[in-house]
Amino acid sequence: MPLTVETIGAEAQPLCMLDDFAPRPDALRAVAAAAEFEAAKHHYPGIRAPIPGSYLESQLPIIAAAVRAVFGGSGAVDLIDASFSIVTTPPAALSIAQRLPHCDAFTPDRIALVHYLSPDGGDGTAFYRHRATGFECVTEARRAAYFAAVAAEPEPPPAYVAGDTGAFEVVHRAEARYNRALLYRSWNLHSGAIAPDAALSADPLDGRLTVTAFLSMR
């Protein structure tokens, strides 16, 4: 499958894009359409459902090979969590954390995956620089300074962050394409680039359906 590596912003963190990622994406959508979704945890603004075991059997070896090639390391790549995910939360109901770019971990061994499963592409993923600190990724060493700076800033409005703001600047955008997967370090500041007029449908066949996963490399 086509593998492209780009770099994110001035800190040049790697972004891996795998097009034509799954052999049967339409079948995955059919599985999602029959799945039972529930409210997501860990600040995700929407709903999630389990993915089929066959997905991990076929795709995890490909993911592991790409992770080793792009991010280094020669050991095993372990799955932490994976699920179907759909963004559904109305802007007015977003928590403060959901209105800001975020990172999912603070160490270089943690990798995030987003696999886009909407045929029309839809909203992709944006990566950010925090203006006050200049940070594009939040490491353990930067963690305290970053969160102290964010806490001192004005509360963001009730909306998805979809571009530059007074506190954050977009440094890279990854376009959503059907059956494209992204891999990036979880410490990158990022957010789904949810358009202001997004329908936010909970229907897997109509909403922003993705597989999201988190991995650890040894």
Secondary structure, 3 states (H helix, E strand, C coil): CCEEEEEECCCCEEEEEECCCCCCHHHHHHHHHHCCCEECCCCCCEEEECCCHHHHHHHHHHHHHHHHHHHCCCCCEEEEEEEEEEECCCHHHCCCHHHCCECCCCCCCEEEEEEECCCCCCCCEEEEEECCCCCCECCHHHHHHHHHHHHCCCCCCCCCCCCCCCCEEEEEEECCCCCCEEEEECCECEEECCCCCCCCCCCCCCCCEEEEEEEEEC
